[in-house]
Amino acid sequence: MTLSMAFVPVCDQRPVFREHYDGLPDEMLPVATYFEENYLFGRRGRGERAAVAPRFPPQFWNTYKATLQNQHRNEMRRFRRTGLPKYAMSP
């Protein structure tokens, strides 16, 4: 389920995730909750605690548009050709 979310349009991720989440066995719920909080929607605010955005928003890892346009999202090909970027080599 989590891997397939990379190929779902960002605007459709909430209903698709809910559909998959409802069909998961109980053993997978902690993994789904982690994915939901860290990769999709973030944590909801409760009481005085403010809502927290996801650590890795879908705009960083979603490949839906790139797949339709037959583009690569893997930057390793560029790094192999040109070498590692300067910031990757700094201490």
Secondary structure, 3 states (H helix, E strand, C coil): CCCHHHHCCHHHHHHHHHHHHHCCCHHHHHHHHHHHHHHHCCECCECCECCECCCCCHHHHCCHHHHHCCCCCCCHHHHHHHCCCHHHHCC
